Each structure stands twice: as structure tokens, then as C-alpha cells.
Amino acid sequence: MITRSILFYVVWLFGLASCSEYSASERLMMTGSEAPAEQEADTVGLPSAVFAGGCFWCTEAYFERLQGVTAVISGYSGGKQKKPTYEQVSSGLTDHAEAVEVFYNPRKITYQELLEVFFATHDPTTLNRQGPDVGKQYRSIVFYKTPEEQKQAMAYIRQLEEAGAYKNPIVTKVQPFQKFWPAESYHQDYYRRNPDDPYVVSVAMPKVTKFEDNFRDKLKPEYVE
């Protein structure tokens, strides 16, 4: 059953603009090194959830603020090409979507809670698009790793639809996880590492601040004033 607070979050998401007001080429020029990222040591032994919901810069910033989340990695998933690059993905040359891998402690946060945050922070009713960001790399996907995750994702989508949370049908795909490729190092922690970036200041910061206001009870202490 969907709580009133979750429905509030769902309504809130429609007040957000797209995570990226910049084109893929503009974002590429704003960045530097293209060295691949490495998995953080504190993720060893922890379960992870993989979601695709538009530009990963904002998606990463949302999830990394949650209690129980130990690391969030931006990357690519959903395609067959090995070691895809940002330029290839953003140009539509692969079937990959921009995604995040969320490592979490299940004793502190549940997979269900991660699902709720995922659906509350992007528009799951637009096909291959988030705001002005258009392309299959921006499609909405829940990548499940176990039958239980698949069951939970499908059940939550049904709950949202039955509750009339959206005017349009949910188009989020629920598909089996195959492979996650970490994005280039300059994409990791982009929001935190680039506080003066024009994109961060004008686009990401207002949305992350609003996320913190609405999910205050789920935030890590350092994000609560």
C-alpha cells in the first residue's frame, strides 16, 4: 500500500526540470579526464541495486544522500557493447542507458525504499526521455538481480498505477541485470566535486536541495542542517 508521503513525493517530481539542461556534447566539454572509475573498497560484500532514470549526475547525488547507502557509482547498463564510453552512449551508438549502481546496507535501508526514491525522483511515464534530454540512453529501467527484486518492482509499479499517481502510464522497464560498466572518472561524484559548475549551480543544486527537504527523514546526518 502506498503511503500519503510517497504519493506526495511522486507529485513533487513533476516540479523538477530535467537533470540535464545541457546537451551531451556540452557536458562532454565541461569535463576532463576519461579514465575509468574503480569500485570503492567499502562496497565489498554489500548488495547493490541498479537503476536508470535519466542523467546520472543528479541520480547519483540523490541516492548517495540516503542513510544506509555506502556508495553510488555512475555508469552504463542495458546494452551489449563492452566498455562503452560516454561519447558512444550519449550519441546513441550503443543500447546502454545512463545508470547508477547503488550499494547499500539492507539493515539500514531496504530495496523497497530505494525503489520509492527512484520513482519519486524522475518521470517514469516518458519513453526514452527525461525533460529535454531525449534518447534511449535516458530511458527508465529497474534492473533486477533476483526474482524478489523483480516481484517488488512490478508490485510497486502496479501500486502507483492503481493509486493514480501519474496521469500517463508508467513506461519503466523491469528487466534482468546483466552488466554494469562504471562511467569515466570525471562523472563520479560530479555534483560534490564541481560545486561551482554552472550546471550544478543552476540545474542540479535546486533539485538536490528540494530532495533533501522532502526526504529529510531518510538523509545521512551530514545532509541534515
Secondary structure as GFF3:
##gff-version 3
##sequence-region A 1 225
A	DSSP	alpha_helix	4	13	.	.	.	ID=ss1
A	DSSP	alpha_helix	24	29	.	.	.	ID=ss2
A	DSSP	three_ten_helix	41	43	.	.	.	ID=ss3
A	DSSP	beta_strand	48	53	.	.	.	ID=ss4
A	DSSP	alpha_helix	56	63	.	.	.	ID=ss5
A	DSSP	beta_strand	69	77	.	.	.	ID=ss6
A	DSSP	alpha_helix	86	90	.	.	.	ID=ss7
A	DSSP	beta_strand	97	104	.	.	.	ID=ss8
A	DSSP	alpha_helix	111	120	.	.	.	ID=ss9
A	DSSP	beta_strand	129	130	.	.	.	ID=ss10
A	DSSP	beta_strand	133	134	.	.	.	ID=ss11
A	DSSP	three_ten_helix	136	138	.	.	.	ID=ss12
A	DSSP	beta_strand	140	144	.	.	.	ID=ss13
A	DSSP	alpha_helix	147	162	.	.	.	ID=ss14
A	DSSP	beta_strand	173	176	.	.	.	ID=ss15
A	DSSP	beta_strand	180	182	.	.	.	ID=ss16
A	DSSP	three_ten_helix	185	187	.	.	.	ID=ss17
A	DSSP	alpha_helix	190	193	.	.	.	ID=ss18
A	DSSP	alpha_helix	198	199	.	.	.	ID=ss19
A	DSSP	pi_helix	200	204	.	.	.	ID=ss20
A	DSSP	alpha_helix	205	214	.	.	.	ID=ss21
A	DSSP	three_ten_helix	216	218	.	.	.	ID=ss22
A	DSSP	three_ten_helix	221	223	.	.	.	ID=ss23
###
